[in-house]
Amino acid sequence: MRGFALYSMISLVAVLFVFASGPAGSHEGHDTTEKVLFTKHFHESLFDVTERAAYSLEVLLDDNEYKIGKDVIGIVVHDNKDADVIGAELIIAHKDLATGKTAPGTLTVTDKKNGLYIVSGLDLKREGKWELLITVTKTGAADSVKFIFPDVLKNRPSKGKYSP
């Protein structure tokens, strides 16, 4: 009788242990998704991640770190794997927030085929408060980011890795 009671007790402990540990292969409580990191390469550039974190955009404003030219900006585009985005369509809207009017002039976007896009005809040194809306589309995935001038010029993150 004692042997049966001991056997029953060991069996009960073993069953409780199996059920308490959860189903085999369970990853509950363990995050298996990778953390998305985007790279900002330059000190004086603007940087942000798009609304749905599909892309990061780094806007090169002047000739200090990257030679671009007058009324010309460079935009470095990375995907959510932090790889250069080549062959994307960039739509840029530059408008006055006080009036809602689009800035005058024609913008030209040139893909330099290395994740860098050159935008000419864009004057970011205007008076007042302006919005620069950049939409990136590649293989049907469109996402956008807004930069509000001059506010965005006051708080530029240093170069490094950033998570959305």
Buried (B, 14 or more C-beta within 10 A) or exposed (E): EEEEEEEEEEEEEEEEEEEEEEEEEEEEEEEEEEEBBBBBBBEBBBBBBBEEEBBBBBBBBBEEBBEBEEBBBBBBBBBBEEEBBBEBEBEBBBBBEEEEEEBEEEBEBEBEEEBBBBBBBBEBEEEEEBBBBBBBBBEEBBBBBBBEBEEBEEEBEEBEEBEB
